Amino acid sequence: MRITSSLAIIAAISLASCGKTPPATGPSGLYTDLHLILNEGPFGVGTGTITAYDADTLIESAIATENGFPLGNVAQHMLESDSLLFVTINNGNKVRAFNRNTLQHKWTVDLEQPRYLAAHGSNIFVSNWKDSAVYVLSKETGAQVDSLYMGNFTEQMTIFENKLFVAVGTYSAPYKVAEVNLNTFETTLYNTGDVPNSFAVIGNELYVLNAGEQNFGISPDTKSSIWKYTGSGFSEEVVAPNANKHAISLVSDGTNGYFLNASYDGAIVKWTPGQGWQTSTMTLPGGYKLNFHEGNLYFLDAKDYASNGELRVYSTTGDLLETVPAGVIPRQVIY
């Protein structure tokens, strides 16, 4: 059966009636086949959470259920690699590792203002807003292996053609994309648009979406843009016609790109390389983040940013397929 928002008030009943119950603390494989929604939690207070679900199951606060302690504030990003689940806790200044199948805690390390994660080999890479480095940690223990100087605060990352690409510059210039050779850790910085925020591979080529500066009336905003990796830098492909919206969360189905046309309250827009900037939306506004998985778009709606949000699953033609209750400020799904 599908999970819809109407099930939010009977989640506990669903757990029993569908034949699955939250596991007792201890070894369990229940989470192996469950999707995981990362919820930031209220800013500055409370805790982030992970909602685990499938068609028959909905488990809120799965980390606390399994470990007896909260995830922490604010939950920023999660990454699955080698049967482990890694989570950055931005305000809490921690990176945590869990067993992906049981969600039981493996290790926690202190790292100031960690943001996004990437994995390669035996290491994970952690961007941050504290200094101008990306930290390299051991997957197994969390011990620091290296730190890579980037010249400014760092944000989202991706791996493409055995290289790590890092968005450099968050709310202040200079804005760059760093290319890191994963064999030598040699780093090259390239110019790009303002505020690079997300990467996607479209037609076997790497693109970066730049949100543009959003200065809330203190100074003029700048335009969103999409740039393509050329092998020796990035070139501008398309730029927004004005600076009144700030596109985020570029994802791809392999042929087309999709993004939210505004930060905090966006609608899904479809874009194909070679087209101009697209303004026709596939959905109503409300999206905080956008993910893609197996042909579908996962639209994360934070609603009022204080109460529980929801995940809405859309086809690439904009048909609503499923609605799943989530926690406070849902921002990411792992499948």
C-alpha positions, 0 to 999 in steps of 0.5 A, spaced: 500 500 500 502 507 499 503 511 504 500 518 504 499 523 509 493 521 512 497 515 515 501 520 519 496 519 525 496 512 525 503 510 523 504 506 530 498 502 527 501 501 520 507 498 523 503 492 527 498 491 522 503 491 516 507 485 519 513 489 521 515 493 528 520 497 530 526 493 532 528 492 539 535 496 540 540 491 538 542 487 531 537 487 526 537 487 518 530 491 518 533 497 515 536 494 509 531 495 505 527 501 508 528 508 505 531 513 509 529 520 510 534 525 513 530 531 517 534 537 519 530 538 525 528 545 528 534 550 527 538 551 534 534 547 538 531 539 538 534 534 534 535 532 527 532 525 525 531 519 520 525 517 518 525 509 515 520 507 511 517 503 505 510 501 503 508 497 509 512 501 514 514 508 517 519 508 523 520 516 526 526 517 529 530 511 527 536 513 530 534 514 537 530 508 536 536 504 535 541 507 539 537 511 545 540 518 543 538 523 538 542 524 532 543 531 533 542 538 531 542 540 525 542 534 521 545 536 514 547 530 509 547 523 509 551 518 505 551 510 504 558 507 502 560 500 504 554 498 508 555 504 513 551 510 513 555 517 515 551 523 517 554 530 518 551 534 524 552 541 522 550 545 529 552 539 533 559 539 530 560 532 529 560 526 523 557 520 525 557 513 522 552 507 523 551 500 520 546 501 514 543 495 516 541 496 523 542 503 524 547 502 530 552 507 532 559 505 529 563 512 531 562 519 532 568 524 531 568 532 532 569 536 526 566 544 526 560 545 522 561 539 517 556 540 511 556 535 505 560 528 504 563 524 499 566 517 499 572 514 495 576 507 497 577 507 504 575 514 505 570 519 506 570 527 504 567 532 509 566 539 507 565 545 512 563 552 513 569 553 519 575 553 515 577 553 507 579 545 507 575 539 505 577 533 511 579 526 509 576 521 514 577 514 515 571 510 513 572 505 519 574 509 524 573 516 523 580 518 524 583 524 520 587 522 514 588 528 510 585 535 509 585 539 502 586 546 502 580 549 498 581 557 499 574 558 502 568 555 505 566 548 502 559 545 500 556 540 496 561 535 492 561 529 487 565 524 484 566 524 477 571 520 472 575 518 478 576 526 481 572 529 487 569 536 485 567 541 490 563 547 490 567 552 494 564 559 496 558 559 500 555 566 502 561 570 500 566 570 494 570 567 491 566 562 488 570 556 485 569 549 483 575 545 486 577 538 482 581 533 486 585 528 483 583 522 488 590 518 487 594 524 489 589 529 492 592 534 487 587 540 487 585 545 481 580 551 482 576 553 476 572 559 476 564 558 475 558 562 477 556 565 484 554 560 489 555 553 486 550 548 490 549 542 486 552 537 481 549 532 476 551 528 470 547 529 464 549 525 458 555 523 461 557 530 462 558 534 469 554 540 470 554 544 476 548 549 478 549 555 481 544 559 485 546 566 485 547 570 491 541 571 495 542 578 499 535 579 502 535 586 500 542 588 503 545 588 496 543 586 489 542 579 488 546 575 482 543 570 477 542 563 477 546 559 472 548 552 469 556 551 467 559 544 464 565 541 466 570 541 459 576 537 462 580 543 463 575 548 467 567 550 467 564 554 461 557 557 462 551 553 459 545 557 461 543 563 465 537 565 469 533 571 465 533 575 472 535 574 479 529 574 483 529 566 484 535 562 486 535 555 483 537 549 487 538 542 487 540 540 480 539 532 479 539 528 473 535 522 469 541 521 465 538 525 459 535 531 462 536 535 468 531 537 474 532 543 479 527 547 484 526 554 481 527 557 488 531 556 494 526 554 500 520 554 496 521 551 489 517 548 484 520 542 479 523 545 473 526 540 467 532 542 463 535 539 457 542 541 455 542 546 449 536 549 451 535 556 454 533 557 461 526 554 463 521 557 467 515 552 466 514 548 472 512 541 473 509 542 480 507 547 485 512 550 489 514 548 496 520 544 495 526 545 499 530 539 496 530 535 490 533 528 489 532 523 484 532 515 484 530 510 479 526 514 474 522 518 479 523 525 483 523 526 490 520 532 492 522 534 499 517 539 502 519 543 509 512 546 509 513 551 515 520 549 517 517 548 524 512 542 524 513 536 520 514 536 513 513 531 507 516 527 501 512 527 495 514 522 489 513 525 482 514 522 475 519 525 470 512 528 467 510 531 473 505 526 476 504 525 483 505 518 485 506 517 493 506 522 499 510 520 505 510 523 512 517 526 514 520 529 520 521 537 521 525 540 515 526 533 510 532 534 506 534 528 503 532 521 501 537 514 501 533 508 498 
